[in-house]
Amino acid sequence: MSDKLLELSGVHTHIGAYHILHGVDLCVPRGQLTMLLGRNGAGKTTTLRTIMGLWQASQGSIRFAGQEIAHMATPTIARQSIAYVPENMGIFADLTVEQNLLLAARGAAHAGQMEAARLQWIFGLFPAVEKFWHYPAGKLSGGQKQMVAVARAIVEPRDLLIIDEPSKGLAPAIIDNMIAAFEQLKAAGSTILLVEQNIHFAQRLGDSVAVMDDGRIVHAGSMQELAEDRELQQSLLGLAL
């Protein structure tokens, strides 16, 4: 079996009259955390939404576990064992934390049917999820909502997690908690594609990295290589890690 769990080849995406992605080539190795970096407006979120079928690729191939998914409907893509946490988190504000997770636990009709051992593992990653289990999710802080969003994505085992800017707007202490959780997910063998603007977050977690600019991948390699090359950082991102 190929170690490329997800592979995009020559992907173009148009949104109305706008040509956003210009031939994206991206590989997400199995069992690694791949960072997708780039300046604002580079096309990172569009890439994630195109993978999930929320925006249709106008050209190119998207293969997951060897299967072409580029023209599948979003629910069908999700059923391939892919979980997606959008930038806005997608929390159902009027539902409790418990109900938000239950929606993603497709094999459970009520909370008692969710896998107890997995819930305890999630509570260990995100204690706030257990603390506010019966609270309306809309009343939580931004950091707590982000924990619920990630917990919902992993309430059942997934082959691939796709997460858009999990540290955005979070306090440093919450970011450290999120980093620790992702480190545990990595240790458990999860494959993760993660868009992030927080360079500390990226450097701590990334195994491989792809950098986008103007709707294209302009660099791909190891995160360590990018973190150690200040000149490359400046040329690709305009900053030093």
C-alpha atoms as a printed R data frame, in Angstrom:
    type eleno elety resid chain resno       x      y       z
1   ATOM     1    CA   MET     A     1   0.000  0.000   0.000
2   ATOM     2    CA   SER     A     2   1.269  3.461  -0.887
3   ATOM     3    CA   ASP     A     3   2.401  5.697   1.957
4   ATOM     4    CA   LYS     A     4   0.552  8.562   0.226
5   ATOM     5    CA   LEU     A     5  -2.800  8.565   1.990
6   ATOM     6    CA   LEU     A     6  -3.963 11.708   0.188
7   ATOM     7    CA   GLU     A     7  -2.594 13.038  -3.097
8   ATOM     8    CA   LEU     A     8  -3.638 16.074  -5.130
9   ATOM     9    CA   SER     A     9  -2.339 16.345  -8.684
10  ATOM    10    CA   GLY     A    10  -2.826 19.425 -10.843
11  ATOM    11    CA   VAL     A    11  -5.902 20.606  -8.946
12  ATOM    12    CA   HIS     A    12  -7.592 23.796 -10.152
13  ATOM    13    CA   THR     A    13 -10.560 25.398  -8.412
14  ATOM    14    CA   HIS     A    14 -12.752 28.205  -9.686
15  ATOM    15    CA   ILE     A    15 -15.186 30.058  -7.422
16  ATOM    16    CA   GLY     A    16 -17.504 31.988  -9.672
17  ATOM    17    CA   ALA     A    17 -15.334 34.080 -11.961
18  ATOM    18    CA   TYR     A    18 -12.274 33.666  -9.746
19  ATOM    19    CA   HIS     A    19  -9.543 31.109 -10.433
20  ATOM    20    CA   ILE     A    20  -8.261 30.317  -6.925
21  ATOM    21    CA   LEU     A    21  -6.170 27.130  -7.204
22  ATOM    22    CA   HIS     A    22  -3.722 26.904 -10.100
23  ATOM    23    CA   GLY     A    23  -2.584 23.291 -10.369
24  ATOM    24    CA   VAL     A    24  -2.044 22.238  -6.738
25  ATOM    25    CA   ASP     A    25   0.193 19.203  -6.198
26  ATOM    26    CA   LEU     A    26   0.098 18.001  -2.589
27  ATOM    27    CA   CYS     A    27   0.991 14.741  -0.857
28  ATOM    28    CA   VAL     A    28  -0.084 13.793   2.679
29  ATOM    29    CA   PRO     A    29   1.952 10.793   3.876
30  ATOM    30    CA   ARG     A    30   0.193  8.163   5.951
31  ATOM    31    CA   GLY     A    31   0.853  8.434   9.695
32  ATOM    32    CA   GLN     A    32   2.328 11.941   9.544
33  ATOM    33    CA   LEU     A    33   1.204 15.448  10.378
34  ATOM    34    CA   THR     A    34   1.499 17.594   7.271
35  ATOM    35    CA   MET     A    35   1.463 21.357   7.714
36  ATOM    36    CA   LEU     A    36   0.011 23.536   4.954
37  ATOM    37    CA   LEU     A    37   1.479 27.010   5.332
38  ATOM    38    CA   GLY     A    38   1.277 30.239   3.388
39  ATOM    39    CA   ARG     A    39   0.376 33.878   3.567
40  ATOM    40    CA   ASN     A    40  -3.256 34.994   3.895
41  ATOM    41    CA   GLY     A    41  -5.073 34.480   0.610
42  ATOM    42    CA   ALA     A    42  -2.618 31.895  -0.698
43  ATOM    43    CA   GLY     A    43  -5.349 29.267  -1.187
44  ATOM    44    CA   LYS     A    44  -4.963 27.070   1.883
45  ATOM    45    CA   THR     A    45  -8.608 27.025   2.980
46  ATOM    46    CA   THR     A    46  -9.744 26.637  -0.627
47  ATOM    47    CA   THR     A    47  -7.504 23.565  -0.880
48  ATOM    48    CA   LEU     A    48  -9.134 21.973   2.177
49  ATOM    49    CA   ARG     A    49 -12.637 22.806   0.992
50  ATOM    50    CA   THR     A    50 -11.843 21.375  -2.446
51  ATOM    51    CA   ILE     A    51 -10.590 18.128  -0.897
52  ATOM    52    CA   MET     A    52 -13.883 17.861   1.002
53  ATOM    53    CA   GLY     A    53 -15.967 18.595  -2.092
54  ATOM    54    CA   LEU     A    54 -17.420 21.787  -0.637
55  ATOM    55    CA   TRP     A    55 -15.972 23.494  -3.694
56  ATOM    56    CA   GLN     A    56 -15.574 21.366  -6.803
57  ATOM    57    CA   ALA     A    57 -12.201 20.991  -8.485
58  ATOM    58    CA   SER     A    58 -12.510 22.205 -12.067
59  ATOM    59    CA   GLN     A    59  -9.476 20.181 -13.121
60  ATOM    60    CA   GLY     A    60  -7.057 17.648 -11.662
61  ATOM    61    CA   SER     A    61  -7.102 14.574  -9.454
62  ATOM    62    CA   ILE     A    62  -7.695 14.080  -5.718
63  ATOM    63    CA   ARG     A    63  -6.954 10.542  -4.573
64  ATOM    64    CA   PHE     A    64  -7.574  9.239  -1.068
65  ATOM    65    CA   ALA     A    65  -6.268  5.783  -0.186
66  ATOM    66    CA   GLY     A    66  -5.884  5.205  -3.924
67  ATOM    67    CA   GLN     A    67  -9.488  6.154  -4.772
68  ATOM    68    CA   GLU     A    68 -10.467  9.180  -6.842
69  ATOM    69    CA   ILE     A    69 -12.694 11.468  -4.753
70  ATOM    70    CA   ALA     A    70 -12.504 14.733  -6.735
71  ATOM    71    CA   HIS     A    71 -16.108 14.613  -7.917
72  ATOM    72    CA   MET     A    72 -17.750 12.892  -4.973
73  ATOM    73    CA   ALA     A    73 -20.340 14.706  -2.865
74  ATOM    74    CA   THR     A    74 -19.163 15.968   0.510
75  ATOM    75    CA   PRO     A    75 -21.143 13.396   2.588
76  ATOM    76    CA   THR     A    76 -19.664 10.592   0.478
77  ATOM    77    CA   ILE     A    77 -16.140 11.962   1.004
78  ATOM    78    CA   ALA     A    78 -16.731 12.160   4.759
79  ATOM    79    CA   ARG     A    79 -17.839  8.524   4.759
80  ATOM    80    CA   GLN     A    80 -14.411  7.554   3.377
81  ATOM    81    CA   SER     A    81 -13.162  8.052   6.973
82  ATOM    82    CA   ILE     A    82 -12.158 11.691   6.615
83  ATOM    83    CA   ALA     A    83 -12.978 14.252   9.320
84  ATOM    84    CA   TYR     A    84 -12.877 17.990   8.644
85  ATOM    85    CA   VAL     A    85 -12.717 20.821  11.171
86  ATOM    86    CA   PRO     A    86 -13.350 24.109   9.331
87  ATOM    87    CA   GLU     A    87 -11.893 27.448  10.339
88  ATOM    88    CA   ASN     A    88 -15.233 28.505  11.868
89  ATOM    89    CA   MET     A    89 -15.353 25.175  13.778
90  ATOM    90    CA   GLY     A    90 -18.925 24.340  12.660
91  ATOM    91    CA   ILE     A    91 -20.220 24.006  16.214
92  ATOM    92    CA   PHE     A    92 -23.994 23.648  16.673
93  ATOM    93    CA   ALA     A    93 -24.462 26.399  19.239
94  ATOM    94    CA   ASP     A    94 -27.909 25.351  20.528
95  ATOM    95    CA   LEU     A    95 -26.879 21.742  21.093
96  ATOM    96    CA   THR     A    96 -24.944 20.538  24.106
97  ATOM    97    CA   VAL     A    97 -21.351 19.369  23.857
98  ATOM    98    CA   GLU     A    98 -22.633 15.806  24.223
99  ATOM    99    CA   GLN     A    99 -25.074 16.279  21.341
100 ATOM   100    CA   ASN     A   100 -22.406 17.819  19.122
101 ATOM   101    CA   LEU     A   101 -20.209 14.739  19.567
102 ATOM   102    CA   LEU     A   102 -23.152 12.371  19.164
103 ATOM   103    CA   LEU     A   103 -23.855 13.812  15.712
104 ATOM   104    CA   ALA     A   104 -20.426 12.610  14.581
105 ATOM   105    CA   ALA     A   105 -20.689  9.204  16.262
106 ATOM   106    CA   ARG     A   106 -22.510  7.614  13.387
107 ATOM   107    CA   GLY     A   107 -22.769  4.220  15.031
108 ATOM   108    CA   ALA     A   108 -24.505  5.578  18.142
109 ATOM   109    CA   ALA     A   109 -28.165  6.512  18.570
110 ATOM   110    CA   HIS     A   110 -27.568  8.003  22.034
111 ATOM   111    CA   ALA     A   111 -24.582  8.939  24.200
112 ATOM   112    CA   GLY     A   112 -24.593  5.613  25.993
113 ATOM   113    CA   GLN     A   113 -23.708  3.883  22.721
114 ATOM   114    CA   MET     A   114 -20.564  5.957  22.141
115 ATOM   115    CA   GLU     A   115 -17.415  3.977  22.811
116 ATOM   116    CA   ALA     A   116 -16.633  4.568  26.498
117 ATOM   117    CA   ALA     A   117 -12.883  4.022  26.234
118 ATOM   118    CA   ARG     A   118 -12.612  6.467  23.336
119 ATOM   119    CA   LEU     A   119 -14.625  9.084  25.212
120 ATOM   120    CA   GLN     A   120 -12.321  8.756  28.202
121 ATOM   121    CA   TRP     A   121  -9.332  9.209  25.894
122 ATOM   122    CA   ILE     A   122 -10.932 12.357  24.446
123 ATOM   123    CA   PHE     A   123 -11.674 13.660  27.950
124 ATOM   124    CA   GLY     A   124  -7.996 13.150  28.752
125 ATOM   125    CA   LEU     A   125  -7.007 15.193  25.692
126 ATOM   126    CA   PHE     A   126  -9.605 17.905  26.305
127 ATOM   127    CA   PRO     A   127 -10.803 18.042  29.946
128 ATOM   128    CA   ALA     A   128 -13.130 20.946  29.056
129 ATOM   129    CA   VAL     A   129 -15.173 18.601  26.870
130 ATOM   130    CA   GLU     A   130 -16.021 16.479  29.895
131 ATOM   131    CA   LYS     A   131 -16.481 19.489  32.193
132 ATOM   132    CA   PHE     A   132 -19.018 21.135  29.883
133 ATOM   133    CA   TRP     A   133 -20.582 17.908  28.593
134 ATOM   134    CA   HIS     A   134 -24.158 19.060  29.272
135 ATOM   135    CA   TYR     A   135 -23.639 22.764  28.458
136 ATOM   136    CA   PRO     A   136 -24.890 24.396  25.247
137 ATOM   137    CA   ALA     A   137 -21.821 24.537  23.014
138 ATOM   138    CA   GLY     A   138 -22.610 28.110  21.988
139 ATOM   139    CA   LYS     A   139 -21.947 29.317  25.540
140 ATOM   140    CA   LEU     A   140 -18.343 28.065  25.588
141 ATOM   141    CA   SER     A   141 -15.246 30.183  25.029
142 ATOM   142    CA   GLY     A   142 -13.477 30.146  21.669
143 ATOM   143    CA   GLY     A   143 -10.818 27.764  22.941
144 ATOM   144    CA   GLN     A   144 -13.385 25.417  24.435
145 ATOM   145    CA   LYS     A   145 -15.362 25.405  21.182
146 ATOM   146    CA   GLN     A   146 -12.199 24.492  19.282
147 ATOM   147    CA   MET     A   147 -11.642 21.571  21.647
148 ATOM   148    CA   VAL     A   148 -15.215 20.406  21.036
149 ATOM   149    CA   ALA     A   149 -14.728 20.711  17.277
150 ATOM   150    CA   VAL     A   150 -11.581 18.565  17.330
151 ATOM   151    CA   ALA     A   151 -13.126 16.107  19.805
152 ATOM   152    CA   ARG     A   152 -16.116 15.718  17.490
153 ATOM   153    CA   ALA     A   153 -13.746 14.943  14.592
154 ATOM   154    CA   ILE     A   154 -12.076 12.132  16.523
155 ATOM   155    CA   VAL     A   155 -15.082 10.706  18.382
156 ATOM   156    CA   GLU     A   156 -14.786  7.805  15.947
157 ATOM   157    CA   PRO     A   157 -11.474  6.617  14.459
158 ATOM   158    CA   ARG     A   158 -10.754  8.414  11.169
159 ATOM   159    CA   ASP     A   159  -8.081  7.656   8.616
160 ATOM   160    CA   LEU     A   160  -7.501 11.359   7.954
161 ATOM   161    CA   LEU     A   161  -8.084 14.530   9.973
162 ATOM   162    CA   ILE     A   162  -8.214 17.832   8.056
163 ATOM   163    CA   ILE     A   163  -8.113 20.861  10.352
164 ATOM   164    CA   ASP     A   164  -8.116 24.542   9.426
165 ATOM   165    CA   GLU     A   165  -6.235 26.897  11.784
166 ATOM   166    CA   PRO     A   166  -6.972 25.235  15.153
167 ATOM   167    CA   SER     A   167  -4.990 27.847  17.108
168 ATOM   168    CA   LYS     A   168  -6.633 30.928  15.562
169 ATOM   169    CA   GLY     A   169  -7.646 33.449  18.221
170 ATOM   170    CA   LEU     A   170  -6.710 31.174  21.133
171 ATOM   171    CA   ALA     A   171  -4.831 32.193  24.271
172 ATOM   172    CA   PRO     A   172  -1.251 30.841  24.593
173 ATOM   173    CA   ALA     A   173  -2.212 28.412  27.367
174 ATOM   174    CA   ILE     A   174  -5.010 26.956  25.228
175 ATOM   175    CA   ILE     A   175  -2.628 26.683  22.262
176 ATOM   176    CA   ASP     A   176  -0.196 24.692  24.414
177 ATOM   177    CA   ASN     A   177  -3.049 22.372  25.392
178 ATOM   178    CA   MET     A   178  -3.995 21.962  21.735
179 ATOM   179    CA   ILE     A   179  -0.384 21.189  20.791
180 ATOM   180    CA   ALA     A   180  -0.215 18.506  23.505
181 ATOM   181    CA   ALA     A   181  -3.435 16.957  22.186
182 ATOM   182    CA   PHE     A   182  -2.136 16.837  18.614
183 ATOM   183    CA   GLU     A   183   1.113 15.292  19.850
184 ATOM   184    CA   GLN     A   184  -0.950 12.477  21.383
185 ATOM   185    CA   LEU     A   185  -2.933 12.079  18.166
186 ATOM   186    CA   LYS     A   186   0.338 11.804  16.235
187 ATOM   187    CA   ALA     A   187   1.659  9.240  18.709
188 ATOM   188    CA   ALA     A   188  -1.531  7.222  18.148
189 ATOM   189    CA   GLY     A   189  -0.715  7.070  14.420
190 ATOM   190    CA   SER     A   190  -3.237  9.610  13.129
191 ATOM   191    CA   THR     A   191  -2.716 11.146   9.688
192 ATOM   192    CA   ILE     A   192  -3.359 14.881   9.856
193 ATOM   193    CA   LEU     A   193  -3.419 17.710   7.317
194 ATOM   194    CA   LEU     A   194  -3.334 20.975   9.207
195 ATOM   195    CA   VAL     A   195  -3.478 24.595   8.043
196 ATOM   196    CA   GLU     A   196  -1.871 26.909  10.554
197 ATOM   197    CA   GLN     A   197  -0.658 30.505  10.855
198 ATOM   198    CA   ASN     A   198   0.969 30.045  14.266
199 ATOM   199    CA   ILE     A   199   4.563 29.217  13.357
200 ATOM   200    CA   HIS     A   200   5.389 27.904  16.846
201 ATOM   201    CA   PHE     A   201   2.476 25.483  16.475
202 ATOM   202    CA   ALA     A   202   3.691 24.410  13.037
203 ATOM   203    CA   GLN     A   203   7.301 23.919  14.096
204 ATOM   204    CA   ARG     A   204   6.360 21.868  17.154
205 ATOM   205    CA   LEU     A   205   4.011 19.502  15.344
206 ATOM   206    CA   GLY     A   206   4.873 19.243  11.670
207 ATOM   207    CA   ASP     A   207   6.544 16.216  10.122
208 ATOM   208    CA   SER     A   208   6.215 17.362   6.521
209 ATOM   209    CA   VAL     A   209   5.279 20.778   5.184
210 ATOM   210    CA   ALA     A   210   3.890 22.302   2.016
211 ATOM   211    CA   VAL     A   211   3.932 26.042   1.417
212 ATOM   212    CA   MET     A   212   1.340 27.725  -0.789
213 ATOM   213    CA   ASP     A   213   1.532 30.987  -2.672
214 ATOM   214    CA   ASP     A   214  -0.952 32.357  -5.207
215 ATOM   215    CA   GLY     A   215  -2.894 29.109  -5.450
216 ATOM   216    CA   ARG     A   216   0.119 26.833  -5.960
217 ATOM   217    CA   ILE     A   217   2.411 24.684  -3.839
218 ATOM   218    CA   VAL     A   218   5.780 26.436  -4.050
219 ATOM   219    CA   HIS     A   219   7.707 24.262  -1.588
220 ATOM   220    CA   ALA     A   220   7.333 20.787  -0.098
221 ATOM   221    CA   GLY     A   221   9.678 18.968   2.245
222 ATOM   222    CA   SER     A   222  10.337 18.211   5.895
223 ATOM   223    CA   MET     A   223   9.233 20.646   8.593
224 ATOM   224    CA   GLN     A   224  12.626 20.350  10.246
225 ATOM   225    CA   GLU     A   225  14.388 21.416   7.050
226 ATOM   226    CA   LEU     A   226  12.220 24.529   6.754
227 ATOM   227    CA   ALA     A   227  12.586 25.342  10.460
228 ATOM   228    CA   GLU     A   228  16.391 25.267  10.183
229 ATOM   229    CA   ASP     A   229  16.655 27.345   6.996
230 ATOM   230    CA   ARG     A   230  16.036 31.022   7.781
231 ATOM   231    CA   GLU     A   231  16.720 32.114   4.237
232 ATOM   232    CA   LEU     A   232  14.101 29.687   2.918
233 ATOM   233    CA   GLN     A   233  11.589 30.866   5.526
234 ATOM   234    CA   GLN     A   234  12.098 34.485   4.490
235 ATOM   235    CA   SER     A   235  11.716 33.720   0.802
236 ATOM   236    CA   LEU     A   236   8.602 31.554   1.224
237 ATOM   237    CA   LEU     A   237   6.796 33.170   4.136
238 ATOM   238    CA   GLY     A   238   8.488 36.500   4.748
239 ATOM   239    CA   LEU     A   239   9.365 35.547   8.319
240 ATOM   240    CA   ALA     A   240  11.726 33.482  10.441
241 ATOM   241    CA   LEU     A   241  10.494 30.627  12.609
